[in-house]
């Protein structure tokens, strides 16, 4: 039987949340926006710090959003963002994407952003998302693809960062190159009416380079992945500090540029 409780590679350190709180429906779910409308019922799987969740709640109001997370502690982050923005059309549910405690045909839209790359069985997860989506509704999934990230100038430190990240994610039971696999996973889940697209986050001006580079410098030295890499023997603290320096050097370079590729699918149920 598949172990459906892999570790979450990123954890919830401040440096991680700093990054995740920059995500919005506009910069992370634009492929879904034409499918949204007032009055819909929407399930947001993996709501995290709630910035996308709150945007979706605004877009479907007076419809309802159910935010799903793996623990009450993480859901508290979602709730804090939603309540700070004054929305009252969000409910909160602790659950497992592999076995949703939700009746069939419950939602018009089921959404997951950066989730399937972290789960043990993405095909089973998609089957569950489709099961709880009503006929005529949509399941929307977007995931990054670390193997396809590309940057300039070339950096041995950033190459090593990617190698270590992918090793850690695989050790945790995830798939860091999920973006390219979404269509195949949807087909394996029995879905035939699937639209597959791709989009990127691109950081190439001083402000966005600084935000992205300093965020990863902090994460690689002071978040869950740093602890995992050191404890597993994959890297030492000194090497992680060198990688952090590589991120800061890249961010400070006037020609610095990075493209963070994402795969996307819309499953029409």
C-alpha positions as a Markdown table, in Angstrom:
| # | Residue | x | y | z |
|---|---|---|---|---|
| 1 | Unk | 0.0 | 0.0 | 0.0 |
| 2 | Unk | 1.3 | 3.5 | -0.9 |
| 3 | Unk | 2.5 | 5.6 | 2.1 |
| 4 | Unk | 0.4 | 8.7 | 1.7 |
| 5 | Unk | 2.1 | 10.8 | 4.4 |
| 6 | Unk | 5.4 | 12.1 | 2.9 |
| 7 | Unk | 7.2 | 14.9 | 4.5 |
| 8 | Unk | 6.6 | 18.5 | 3.3 |
| 9 | Unk | 10.0 | 19.5 | 1.9 |
| 10 | Unk | 9.6 | 23.3 | 2.4 |
| 11 | Unk | 8.2 | 23.4 | 6.0 |
| 12 | Unk | 6.7 | 26.6 | 7.3 |
| 13 | Unk | 9.7 | 28.8 | 8.3 |
| 14 | Unk | 9.4 | 32.6 | 7.9 |
| 15 | Unk | 11.4 | 32.5 | 4.7 |
| 16 | Unk | 9.1 | 30.0 | 3.2 |
| 17 | Unk | 5.9 | 31.9 | 4.2 |
| 18 | Unk | 7.5 | 35.1 | 2.9 |
| 19 | Unk | 7.7 | 33.5 | -0.5 |
| 20 | Unk | 4.3 | 31.8 | -0.4 |
| 21 | Unk | 2.5 | 35.1 | 0.6 |
| 22 | Unk | 3.5 | 36.7 | -2.6 |
| 23 | Unk | 1.2 | 34.3 | -4.5 |
| 24 | Unk | -2.1 | 35.6 | -5.8 |
| 25 | Unk | -4.8 | 34.4 | -8.1 |
| 26 | Unk | -3.4 | 36.7 | -10.7 |
| 27 | Unk | 0.2 | 35.5 | -10.6 |
| 28 | Unk | -0.5 | 31.9 | -9.8 |
| 29 | Unk | -3.9 | 30.9 | -11.2 |
| 30 | Unk | -4.5 | 33.0 | -14.2 |
| 31 | Unk | -5.3 | 29.9 | -16.3 |
| 32 | Unk | -8.2 | 29.2 | -14.0 |
| 33 | Unk | -9.7 | 32.7 | -13.8 |
| 34 | Unk | -12.0 | 32.4 | -17.0 |
| 35 | Unk | -13.6 | 29.4 | -15.3 |
| 36 | Unk | -14.6 | 31.2 | -12.1 |
| 37 | Unk | -17.9 | 33.0 | -11.5 |
| 38 | Unk | -20.0 | 34.4 | -8.7 |
| 39 | Unk | -21.9 | 31.8 | -6.6 |
| 40 | Unk | -19.6 | 28.8 | -7.3 |
| 41 | Unk | -18.5 | 26.4 | -4.5 |
| 42 | Unk | -14.8 | 25.9 | -4.6 |
| 43 | Unk | -12.4 | 23.6 | -2.8 |
| 44 | Unk | -8.8 | 25.0 | -2.4 |
| 45 | Unk | -6.5 | 22.1 | -1.6 |
| 46 | Unk | -3.3 | 23.1 | 0.2 |
| 47 | Unk | -4.4 | 26.6 | 1.1 |
| 48 | Unk | -1.2 | 27.5 | 3.0 |
| 49 | Unk | -0.9 | 31.1 | 4.0 |
| 50 | Unk | -4.2 | 31.9 | 2.3 |
| 51 | Unk | -3.3 | 34.6 | -0.2 |
| 52 | Unk | -4.6 | 32.6 | -3.2 |
| 53 | Unk | -7.5 | 31.3 | -1.1 |
| 54 | Unk | -8.7 | 34.8 | -0.2 |
| 55 | Unk | -8.5 | 35.9 | -3.9 |
| 56 | Unk | -10.6 | 32.9 | -4.9 |
| 57 | Unk | -13.1 | 33.6 | -2.2 |
| 58 | Unk | -13.5 | 37.2 | -3.5 |
| 59 | Unk | -13.9 | 35.9 | -7.1 |
| 60 | Unk | -16.7 | 33.4 | -6.3 |
| 61 | Unk | -18.6 | 35.4 | -3.7 |
| 62 | Unk | -21.3 | 35.0 | -2.6 |
| 63 | Unk | -20.3 | 31.4 | -3.3 |
| 64 | Unk | -18.3 | 29.4 | -0.7 |
| 65 | Unk | -14.7 | 28.3 | -0.5 |
| 66 | Unk | -13.5 | 25.3 | 1.5 |
| 67 | Unk | -9.8 | 25.6 | 2.4 |
| 68 | Unk | -8.2 | 22.2 | 2.9 |
| 69 | Unk | -4.9 | 21.7 | 4.8 |
| 70 | Unk | -3.1 | 18.9 | 6.5 |
| 71 | Unk | -3.3 | 20.3 | 10.1 |
| 72 | Unk | -5.1 | 22.9 | 12.2 |
| 73 | Unk | -1.7 | 24.7 | 12.6 |
| 74 | Unk | -1.4 | 25.3 | 8.9 |
| 75 | Unk | -5.1 | 26.1 | 8.5 |
| 76 | Unk | -4.6 | 28.9 | 11.1 |
| 77 | Unk | -2.3 | 30.6 | 8.6 |
| 78 | Unk | -5.1 | 30.5 | 6.0 |
| 79 | Unk | -7.7 | 31.7 | 8.4 |
| 80 | Unk | -5.5 | 34.7 | 9.5 |
| 81 | Unk | -5.2 | 35.9 | 5.9 |
| 82 | Unk | -8.8 | 35.5 | 5.0 |
| 83 | Unk | -10.0 | 37.2 | 8.2 |
| 84 | Unk | -7.6 | 40.0 | 7.8 |
| 85 | Unk | -9.1 | 40.7 | 4.4 |
| 86 | Unk | -12.6 | 40.6 | 5.8 |
| 87 | Unk | -14.1 | 37.6 | 3.9 |
| 88 | Unk | -16.7 | 35.5 | 5.6 |
| 89 | Unk | -17.4 | 32.9 | 2.8 |
| 90 | Unk | -14.5 | 30.5 | 3.7 |
| 91 | Unk | -14.8 | 27.3 | 5.6 |
| 92 | Unk | -11.8 | 25.3 | 6.9 |
| 93 | Unk | -11.2 | 21.6 | 6.7 |
| 94 | Unk | -8.3 | 19.4 | 7.8 |
| 95 | Unk | -7.9 | 16.4 | 5.5 |
| 96 | Unk | -5.8 | 14.2 | 3.2 |
| 97 | Unk | -5.9 | 14.8 | -0.5 |
| 98 | Unk | -5.7 | 11.1 | -1.1 |
| 99 | Unk | -8.9 | 10.4 | 0.8 |
| 100 | Unk | -11.1 | 13.5 | 0.9 |
| 101 | Unk | -13.8 | 13.4 | 3.6 |
| 102 | Unk | -16.2 | 15.1 | 1.2 |
| 103 | Unk | -19.2 | 13.7 | -0.7 |
| 104 | Unk | -19.1 | 13.2 | -4.4 |
| 105 | Unk | -20.0 | 16.1 | -6.7 |
| 106 | Unk | -19.6 | 18.7 | -3.9 |
| 107 | Unk | -17.8 | 21.5 | -5.8 |
| 108 | Unk | -18.0 | 23.5 | -9.0 |
| 109 | Unk | -14.2 | 24.1 | -8.9 |
| 110 | Unk | -11.4 | 22.1 | -7.2 |
| 111 | Unk | -8.0 | 23.9 | -7.1 |
| 112 | Unk | -4.5 | 22.9 | -6.0 |
| 113 | Unk | -1.4 | 25.1 | -6.4 |
| 114 | Unk | 2.0 | 23.5 | -5.8 |
| 115 | Unk | 0.5 | 20.5 | -4.1 |
| 116 | Unk | 0.9 | 17.4 | -6.3 |
| 117 | Unk | 4.7 | 17.7 | -6.3 |
| 118 | Unk | 4.6 | 16.9 | -2.6 |
| 119 | Unk | 2.2 | 14.0 | -2.4 |
| 120 | Unk | 3.0 | 10.3 | -2.5 |
| 121 | Unk | 0.3 | 9.4 | -5.1 |
| 122 | Unk | -0.6 | 12.2 | -7.4 |
| 123 | Unk | -2.8 | 10.0 | -9.6 |
| 124 | Unk | -4.9 | 9.0 | -6.6 |
| 125 | Unk | -5.0 | 12.6 | -5.5 |
| 126 | Unk | -6.4 | 13.7 | -8.9 |
| 127 | Unk | -9.0 | 10.9 | -8.8 |
| 128 | Unk | -10.2 | 12.3 | -5.4 |
| 129 | Unk | -10.3 | 15.8 | -6.7 |
| 130 | Unk | -12.3 | 14.7 | -9.7 |
| 131 | Unk | -14.7 | 12.7 | -7.5 |
| 132 | Unk | -15.7 | 15.7 | -5.4 |
| 133 | Unk | -16.1 | 17.9 | -8.4 |
| 134 | Unk | -19.6 | 18.0 | -9.9 |
| 135 | Unk | -20.2 | 17.2 | -13.6 |
| 136 | Unk | -19.6 | 20.3 | -15.6 |
| 137 | Unk | -17.1 | 21.6 | -13.1 |
| 138 | Unk | -13.3 | 21.9 | -13.4 |
| 139 | Unk | -10.3 | 20.6 | -11.5 |
| 140 | Unk | -7.4 | 23.0 | -11.7 |
| 141 | Unk | -3.8 | 22.1 | -10.9 |
| 142 | Unk | -0.5 | 24.1 | -11.2 |
| 143 | Unk | 2.9 | 22.8 | -10.2 |
| 144 | Unk | 6.4 | 23.9 | -10.7 |
| 145 | Unk | 9.1 | 21.9 | -12.5 |
| 146 | Unk | 12.5 | 22.3 | -10.9 |
| 147 | Unk | 14.3 | 20.5 | -13.6 |
| 148 | Unk | 13.2 | 23.1 | -16.1 |
| 149 | Unk | 14.2 | 26.2 | -14.1 |
| 150 | Unk | 16.7 | 28.2 | -16.0 |
| 151 | Unk | 18.9 | 31.2 | -15.0 |
| 152 | Unk | 21.6 | 33.5 | -16.1 |
| 153 | Unk | 24.5 | 34.0 | -15.5 |
| 154 | Unk | 25.5 | 30.3 | -15.1 |
| 155 | Unk | 26.2 | 29.5 | -11.4 |
| 156 | Unk | 27.7 | 26.3 | -10.0 |
| 157 | Unk | 26.2 | 27.2 | -6.7 |
| 158 | Unk | 22.7 | 27.4 | -8.1 |
| 159 | Unk | 23.3 | 24.1 | -10.0 |
| 160 | Unk | 24.2 | 22.5 | -6.7 |
| 161 | Unk | 21.1 | 24.1 | -5.0 |
| 162 | Unk | 18.8 | 22.4 | -7.6 |
| 163 | Unk | 20.5 | 19.1 | -7.3 |
| 164 | Unk | 20.2 | 19.2 | -3.5 |
| 165 | Unk | 16.6 | 20.3 | -3.6 |
| 166 | Unk | 15.6 | 17.6 | -6.0 |
| 167 | Unk | 17.3 | 15.0 | -3.9 |
| 168 | Unk | 15.5 | 16.2 | -0.8 |
| 169 | Unk | 12.1 | 16.2 | -2.5 |
| 170 | Unk | 12.6 | 12.7 | -3.8 |
| 171 | Unk | 13.7 | 11.5 | -0.4 |
| 172 | Unk | 10.5 | 12.9 | 1.0 |
| 173 | Unk | 8.4 | 10.9 | -1.5 |
| 174 | Unk | 7.6 | 13.9 | -3.8 |
| 175 | Unk | 8.3 | 14.7 | -7.5 |
| 176 | Unk | 10.0 | 18.1 | -7.9 |
| 177 | Unk | 9.6 | 17.9 | -11.7 |
| 178 | Unk | 5.8 | 17.6 | -11.4 |
| 179 | Unk | 4.9 | 20.3 | -13.9 |
| 180 | Unk | 5.8 | 18.2 | -16.9 |
| 181 | Unk | 3.9 | 15.2 | -15.5 |
| 182 | Unk | 0.5 | 16.8 | -14.8 |
| 183 | Unk | -1.0 | 15.8 | -18.1 |
| 184 | Unk | 0.2 | 12.2 | -17.8 |
| 185 | Unk | -1.0 | 12.0 | -14.2 |
| 186 | Unk | -4.5 | 13.3 | -15.3 |
| 187 | Unk | -4.6 | 10.6 | -18.1 |
| 188 | Unk | -3.6 | 7.9 | -15.6 |
| 189 | Unk | -6.4 | 9.1 | -13.3 |
| 190 | Unk | -8.9 | 8.4 | -16.1 |
| 191 | Unk | -9.4 | 12.0 | -17.3 |
| 192 | Unk | -9.9 | 12.5 | -21.0 |
| 193 | Unk | -11.0 | 16.2 | -21.3 |
| 194 | Unk | -7.8 | 17.9 | -20.1 |
| 195 | Unk | -6.3 | 21.3 | -21.1 |
| 196 | Unk | -2.6 | 21.5 | -20.5 |
| 197 | Unk | -0.7 | 24.8 | -20.5 |
| 198 | Unk | 2.5 | 26.3 | -18.9 |
| 199 | Unk | 3.5 | 29.6 | -17.4 |
| 200 | Unk | 6.4 | 31.1 | -15.6 |
| 201 | Unk | 7.4 | 33.4 | -12.9 |
| 202 | Unk | 10.3 | 35.5 | -14.2 |
| 203 | Unk | 12.6 | 37.6 | -11.9 |
| 204 | Unk | 14.9 | 39.9 | -13.8 |
| 205 | Unk | 14.8 | 43.4 | -12.2 |
| 206 | Unk | 16.7 | 44.4 | -9.1 |
| 207 | Unk | 13.7 | 44.2 | -6.7 |
| 208 | Unk | 12.4 | 40.8 | -7.7 |
| 209 | Unk | 15.9 | 39.4 | -8.0 |
| 210 | Unk | 16.6 | 40.5 | -4.4 |
| 211 | Unk | 13.3 | 39.1 | -3.1 |
| 212 | Unk | 13.8 | 35.7 | -4.8 |
| 213 | Unk | 17.5 | 35.4 | -4.2 |
| 214 | Unk | 17.5 | 36.5 | -0.5 |
| 215 | Unk | 14.5 | 34.3 | 0.1 |
| 216 | Unk | 16.3 | 31.2 | -1.2 |
| 217 | Unk | 19.5 | 32.2 | 0.6 |
| 218 | Unk | 17.5 | 32.2 | 3.8 |
| 219 | Unk | 15.6 | 29.0 | 3.1 |
| 220 | Unk | 18.7 | 26.9 | 2.2 |
| 221 | Unk | 20.3 | 27.8 | 5.5 |
| 222 | Unk | 17.4 | 28.2 | 7.9 |
| 223 | Unk | 14.3 | 26.1 | 6.9 |
| 224 | Unk | 13.2 | 22.5 | 6.9 |
| 225 | Unk | 15.2 | 21.6 | 3.8 |
| 226 | Unk | 18.4 | 22.9 | 5.4 |
| 227 | Unk | 17.8 | 20.7 | 8.4 |
| 228 | Unk | 17.0 | 17.7 | 6.2 |
| 229 | Unk | 20.1 | 18.1 | 4.1 |
| 230 | Unk | 22.4 | 18.4 | 7.0 |
| 231 | Unk | 20.8 | 15.6 | 9.0 |
| 232 | Unk | 20.8 | 13.2 | 6.0 |
| 233 | Unk | 24.4 | 13.9 | 5.2 |
| 234 | Unk | 23.6 | 15.3 | 1.8 |
| 235 | Unk | 25.3 | 18.6 | 2.5 |
| 236 | Unk | 27.1 | 20.4 | 5.3 |
| 237 | Unk | 26.4 | 23.7 | 6.8 |
| 238 | Unk | 29.4 | 25.3 | 5.1 |
| 239 | Unk | 28.2 | 24.1 | 1.7 |
| 240 | Unk | 24.7 | 25.5 | 2.4 |
| 241 | Unk | 26.3 | 28.9 | 3.3 |
| 242 | Unk | 28.2 | 28.8 | 0.0 |
| 243 | Unk | 24.9 | 28.2 | -1.9 |
| 244 | Unk | 23.3 | 31.1 | 0.0 |
| 245 | Unk | 26.1 | 33.3 | -1.2 |
| 246 | Unk | 25.6 | 32.1 | -4.7 |
| 247 | Unk | 21.9 | 33.1 | -4.5 |
| 248 | Unk | 22.9 | 36.6 | -3.2 |
| 249 | Unk | 25.5 | 37.0 | -5.9 |
| 250 | Unk | 23.0 | 36.1 | -8.6 |
| 251 | Unk | 20.5 | 38.5 | -7.2 |
| 252 | Unk | 23.1 | 41.3 | -7.2 |
| 253 | Unk | 24.2 | 40.7 | -10.8 |
| 254 | Unk | 22.8 | 43.4 | -13.1 |
| 255 | Unk | 22.2 | 40.7 | -15.8 |
| 256 | Unk | 20.6 | 38.2 | -13.4 |
| 257 | Unk | 17.5 | 36.5 | -14.8 |
| 258 | Unk | 15.5 | 33.4 | -13.8 |
| 259 | Unk | 12.5 | 31.6 | -15.2 |
| 260 | Unk | 10.5 | 29.4 | -12.9 |
| 261 | Unk | 8.5 | 27.1 | -15.1 |
| 262 | Unk | 5.0 | 25.7 | -14.1 |
| 263 | Unk | 2.8 | 23.1 | -15.7 |
| 264 | Unk | -1.0 | 23.6 | -15.5 |
| 265 | Unk | -4.0 | 21.5 | -16.2 |
| 266 | Unk | -7.7 | 22.1 | -16.3 |
| 267 | Unk | -9.7 | 18.9 | -16.1 |
| 268 | Unk | -13.3 | 19.3 | -17.4 |
| 269 | Unk | -15.4 | 16.9 | -15.4 |
